[in-house]
């Protein structure tokens, strides 16, 4: 398990998932790709994030749907 990957995800979501973004497939997919690119830039792989948190796509979608991006986790 990767606490570092989990911490990155839960800090990234409130910073980059605006409450006004739509919960459409393209928006969520674009945010997912941005998260993975940002993680890679600091040396965290997508596998490291998802091994403990599960699907990043689902975590972002959940944050959008519930409009509580700061409370995810």
N, C-alpha and C positions, 0 to 999 in steps of 0.2 A: 504494500500500500504506500501511497505517496502523500504525505501531509502537505508537502510543498506544492504538489499539483492541485490538491483540494483547496488550499489557501489561495492559490492564484485564481482559480475559478470564482470563488466566492468574493474576492476583492474586485475582480474584473467586471462581473455582472453589474453591480450598482454603478460603476464608473462608465460603462459603455452601453448599457441597455436602457435607453430613454423610455419613459412611461408612455410616450406618444407613438412609439413604433408599433406597426401592425403585427399581428400574429400570423402573417402569411408565410408561406413556405420560403419564398425568396428572401424576405427580411431575416428570418431565423437562420437560414443557410448562410447568408452573408455575415451575420454576426458570429456564427460558429467558425467560419473561416478566419475572420479577424481575430477571434480569441486564439485560435491555434497559431496564427502568424505572430501575434504578440507574445505568446508563450514561448514559441521557438526562438524569438529574438533574445529571450533571457535564459535560454537553455533548458526549457521544460518541454518535453514531448507530449503529443496528444495522448499517447498510451499512458504516460505518467498521470495525466489529469483524469482520464476516463477509468483507470483501473480501480480507483477508489470512489469516484463520484457517479459512475455510470455514464449515460449519454449526455454529452454537453448540449447537444441539440435540444433534448428534452428539458434540461435545466434552464436554458435560455427561453424556450417556449413557455415554461411554467412561470418564469419571472415576468414575461410580457402579459400573459393571460391574467395573472393575479395582480398586476400593476404594483407589485411590492418588490421591485428589484433589490432594494436595500435589505430586505428581510429574507432572502433566499438562503437556505442553509440551515 
